[in-house]
């Protein structure tokens, strides 16, 4: 899928997005996404969570008479099933929110509530947040590319909220983690190039994938968070170059050994 991004300055760029591979291309060049850049940040909560899911699988199946290998495989991969379920709920909520925003913008029809009870609970929280804030939606699922720092991504929503120009990021996680604000800041800086207006704040809206609990947090530290994102981007780039350098060195070493033989 290709999209022409028009900047406030009058410049344009064609951004291509491969949904299957989740990769972005500009002029045939691979461009790292915001989330790929932030993968360099350690996620300490993931390992205990994966271990917990493995233990739960064991307790649920210990009396089922599973063979040792089947039990071991089940424990080892239990977190993947849980993660897949979470992604499904997240996808349902994301699609509903996107459809609801587009409907408000005059595109499409009002979405029906999904059958999934957890998704319904999350959406109820979102609707209550809308009632408590003055929200004017400007776009949904907007593709971005920062033509100076060379990164791309998709912003869940852009809006004027309580009189401030904002980006909005939806999360279906168990908490609001620090790196979310770096992600939102990267989106904010790229969106500012398109709208010609500095984004004033970022909202993280979290829909708990288990309980449906809704949580929101607003950030106004976009400048500082963006500097931290650029640090992560520098590390991401260096690690990528290092991998390529090592791969090339090994290839040359193999070629040299073959020539000598």
C-alpha positions in Angstrom: 0.0 0.0 0.0 1.4 3.4 -1.0 0.5 6.7 0.5 1.6 10.2 -0.5 2.6 12.2 2.6 2.3 16.0 2.1 4.2 18.2 4.5 3.2 21.7 5.6 6.3 22.9 3.9 5.0 21.7 0.5 7.3 18.8 0.2 5.9 15.3 -0.5 7.1 11.8 -0.2 5.6 8.4 -1.2 5.5 6.0 1.7 4.9 2.3 1.0 3.7 0.0 3.8 3.8 -3.8 3.6 1.2 -4.9 6.1 2.3 -8.6 5.9 5.9 -7.8 6.8 5.1 -4.7 8.7 7.8 -2.7 6.9 8.0 0.8 5.5 9.8 1.9 2.3 10.6 5.3 1.0 12.1 5.5 -2.5 12.7 1.8 -2.3 14.7 2.2 0.9 13.8 0.3 4.1 12.8 2.7 6.8 12.7 1.6 10.4 9.4 1.9 12.2 9.0 3.7 15.6 8.2 0.4 17.3 11.2 -1.4 15.7 13.5 1.4 16.9 12.2 1.0 20.5 12.7 -2.8 20.4 16.3 -1.9 21.6 14.8 -1.1 25.0 14.8 -3.9 27.4 11.3 -5.1 28.5 12.0 -6.7 32.0 8.3 -7.5 32.6 8.1 -9.9 29.6 10.2 -12.7 31.1 8.3 -13.1 34.4 5.0 -12.9 32.4 6.1 -15.7 30.0 7.2 -17.8 33.0 3.9 -17.2 34.7 2.0 -18.4 31.6 4.1 -21.5 31.4 3.4 -22.3 35.1 -0.3 -21.8 34.5 -0.2 -24.2 31.6 1.5 -26.8 33.8 -1.1 -26.4 36.6 -4.0 -26.7 34.1 -2.6 -29.8 32.4 -0.6 -31.7 35.1 -3.5 -34.2 35.7 -4.2 -34.7 31.9 -1.5 -37.3 31.5 0.5 -35.4 28.9 3.7 -36.9 27.7 6.9 -35.2 28.9 7.6 -33.7 25.5 4.1 -32.4 25.0 4.1 -30.9 28.5 7.5 -29.3 27.9 6.4 -27.9 24.6 3.2 -26.6 26.1 5.0 -24.8 28.9 7.6 -23.3 26.5 5.0 -21.9 24.1 2.1 -21.0 26.5 2.9 -17.3 26.3 2.5 -17.3 22.6 -1.2 -18.4 22.8 -1.8 -15.8 25.5 0.0 -13.2 23.4 -2.1 -14.1 20.3 -5.3 -13.8 22.3 -4.2 -10.4 23.5 -3.4 -9.3 20.0 -6.9 -10.5 18.9 -8.6 -8.3 21.6 -6.3 -5.4 20.7 -7.1 -5.8 17.0 -10.9 -5.7 17.8 -10.6 -2.6 20.0 -8.3 -0.8 17.5 -10.6 -1.5 14.6 -13.7 -0.3 16.6 -11.9 2.9 17.7 -10.7 3.5 14.2 -14.2 3.0 12.7 -15.8 5.2 15.4 -13.3 8.0 14.7 -13.8 7.7 11.0 -17.5 7.8 11.4 -17.2 11.0 13.4 -15.1 12.4 10.6 -17.9 11.6 8.1 -16.5 8.4 6.7 -18.4 5.1 7.0 -21.1 4.2 9.5 -21.2 4.0 13.3 -19.6 0.7 14.3 -21.5 -2.0 16.2 -20.2 -3.2 19.5 -18.2 -6.4 19.2 -19.3 -9.7 20.7 -16.1 -10.1 22.7 -16.9 -9.1 26.3 -13.4 -7.9 27.1 -13.3 -5.7 24.0 -16.8 -4.4 25.0 -15.5 -3.4 28.4 -12.5 -1.6 26.9 -14.7 0.3 24.5 -17.0 1.3 27.4 -14.0 2.8 29.1 -13.1 4.7 25.9 -16.6 6.1 25.5 -16.6 7.3 29.1 -13.2 9.1 28.5 -14.8 10.8 25.5 -17.6 12.0 27.6 -15.2 13.5 30.2 -13.0 15.3 27.6 -13.7 17.7 24.7 -12.4 15.8 21.7 -12.3 16.9 18.1 -10.9 14.1 16.0 -8.7 15.1 13.0 -7.5 11.7 11.7 -7.3 8.0 12.5 -4.5 5.5 11.6 -2.4 8.1 9.9 0.8 7.0 8.4 3.9 9.2 9.1 7.4 9.6 7.9 10.0 11.9 9.5 12.0 13.2 6.5 14.9 14.4 8.6 15.4 11.5 11.0 14.2 8.8 8.7 11.6 6.8 10.6 8.0 5.8 9.9 5.0 4.6 11.7 1.2 4.8 12.1 -0.4 7.1 14.6 -3.6 5.7 16.0 -5.3 9.2 16.1 -4.7 12.9 15.9 -7.1 15.2 17.7 -7.7 18.5 19.4 -8.3 17.5 23.1 -9.5 20.1 25.6 -8.1 22.8 23.3 -4.7 21.2 22.7 -3.2 19.7 19.5 -2.5 16.0 20.4 -1.6 12.6 19.2 -3.4 9.6 20.7 -1.9 6.1 21.0 -4.1 3.1 21.9 -2.6 0.3 24.0 -4.0 -3.1 25.1 -1.3 -4.0 27.6 -1.2 -4.7 31.3 0.2 -1.3 32.1 1.4 2.0 30.7 5.1 1.6 30.2 7.7 4.4 29.9 8.7 3.6 26.3 5.1 4.4 25.2 5.8 8.1 25.7 8.9 7.9 23.6 6.8 6.3 20.9 4.2 9.0 21.1 6.8 11.7 21.0 8.2 10.3 17.8 4.7 10.3 16.3 4.2 13.9 17.6 7.3 15.3 15.9 6.4 13.7 12.6 2.8 14.8 12.7 4.0 18.4 13.4 5.8 18.4 10.1 2.5 17.5 8.3 0.1 19.9 10.1 2.6 22.8 10.5 1.7 23.0 14.2 3.6 21.7 17.1 1.9 18.9 19.0 1.3 20.0 22.5 0.6 16.7 24.3 0.3 13.0 23.8 -2.4 10.8 25.3 -1.9 7.1 26.0 -5.2 5.2 26.3 -4.9 1.8 27.7 -7.5 -1.0 27.4 -6.7 -3.8 29.8 -6.8 -7.0 27.8 -8.0 -9.1 30.7 -10.3 -7.0 32.8 -11.3 -4.3 30.3 -10.2 -1.7 32.7 -9.6 1.7 31.0 -6.7 3.9 31.9 -5.5 7.2 30.4 -2.3 9.2 30.8 -1.3 12.5 29.3 2.2 13.6 28.6 3.5 17.1 27.9 7.2 16.2 27.9 7.4 15.6 24.2 10.7 17.4 23.6 12.6 15.4 26.3 10.9 12.1 25.2 11.8 12.7 21.6 15.5 13.2 22.5 15.4 9.9 24.3 13.8 8.3 21.2 16.6 9.7 19.0 19.1 8.0 21.4 17.3 4.7 20.9 17.3 5.3 17.2 21.1 5.9 17.2 21.6 2.6 19.1 19.2 0.8 16.7 21.1 2.0 13.7 24.5 1.1 15.2 23.4 -2.4 16.0 22.0 -2.9 12.5 25.3 -1.7 10.9 27.3 -3.9 13.3 25.3 -6.9 12.2 25.9 -6.1 8.6 29.6 -5.5 9.2 30.1 -8.8 11.0 28.1 -10.7 8.3 30.3 -9.1 5.6 33.5 -9.9 7.5 32.5 -13.6 7.9 31.6 -13.8 4.2 35.0 -12.4 3.2 36.7 -14.8 5.6 34.9 -17.8 4.1 35.7 -16.6 0.5 39.4 -16.2 1.5 39.5 -19.7 3.0 37.9 -21.2 -0.2 40.5 -19.5 -2.4 43.4 -20.8 -0.3 42.0 -24.3 -0.5 
